[in-house]
Amino acid sequence: MSQASELVDRQIAAFNQRDLDAFVACYSADARIAQPDSSMLASGHPEIRTVYGELFRQSPELNAEIRARIEVGSFVIDEELLTGFVMVGMPPQLHAAAAYRVADGLIQSVQLFG
């Protein structure tokens, strides 16, 4: 397993445990997370902490299951099944994809699809 995949796996484990500090630690200080319409969900540690902190607090059963993964260069692309979502405007279960760009041992950006 590559270092990039190991990092994404650590981020998924922190997500599933709703461990905000461990989750944020997987990202560069200026990381960007884009929504399916390419708008920014969060940019930088403070926004990532705010958005995901709220999600983690509201979603005690939150879980991401990786269904498939491919790696291309610095990208890790996961097909994910997300369950236990409790967020206004979102269904409780999502079938999604996430394309992570990893450099210097941290996630630099994520493009979400779904």
N, C-alpha and C positions, 0 to 999 in steps of 0.2 A: 504494500500500500504506500502511496506517495505521501510526502509531507503535506501537500495540499489537501488530499483526502482525509488525512488524520486530523487536520485543523477543522475541516468542515464537520467531521464526525464529532469533534469536541464541542463545536457550536451547536450541533443538533442535540447532543446529550444535555448541554446546559439549557437549551430551549425546553426539552422534555422535563427537566427537573425544575424549570422555572427559576433557574439560578441566574439572576440578572447580572451580577458581577462577573461570573464566569462567561456568560454570553457576550457581554460587551468587550471583555478582554480578548476575544477572538478577532476583533475588528481593529483596523487602523484608526487613529484619532480623527481622520477626515473621511472615513468610509461613507459611501453613499448606498442607500437601499431604495431602488426604484420599483414602483408599482407596475402592474400590467400595462397601464396607459402611458408609461414612462415618466409620470410625475413622481416627485420625490416623496417617499414615505418617511424617510429620516436621513439626515446628513450629519455625520459627526457623533461622537460619543454622547453628548448631552441629549440630542434628539433621539438617538437609538435607545438610550436609557429611559426617556420619557415614554416613547411609543410602546416599547416592549415591556416596560415596567407595568404600564396600565393593562396590557394584554395579559401578562402573567398574573396580576392581581385578580382580574375578572374571570380567568379561565383555569380553575383548579384541575381540570381533567385534560388540559392541553397536551397533545401528543403529535409528533411528526414521525411518520414511518417512511423510510426511503424504499421506494419500489424498484428503482433502477438508477444507475449512475454511469456517466461517461466522463472521461477526462480528456481535454485537448489543451496541450500546453499549460498555461497558467489558469485554465478554467476547469471547474468542477461543476457539472450540470446534473442535478438530481430531479427525478420524478418523485413527488412526495404526496402522501395522503395525510392531511392534517385533520385531526378530530379534536373535539372539545372546545372549539372556538366560542367565546362569548364576547362579541364585539358588535356594536351597533352597525347595522348595514351589512353584516357578514353572515353567511350561513354557518351552522355549527360544524360542517364538514366541508373540506376543500380538496379537490384533486388539482395539484399545481405542479409547476416546475420552477426551479430556482437555479440561476446561472451565477456561480460565485467566481470572482476573479481574485486570485491569491498572489501576493508578492511580498517578499521580505518577511515571511512567516505569519502574515496577517491577512484577513479578508479585506480587500480594498473596495470592492463593490459587489452588489447583488442586484440582479434583474429578476424580478418575480413575474411569473406567468400563470394565469389561471383564472 
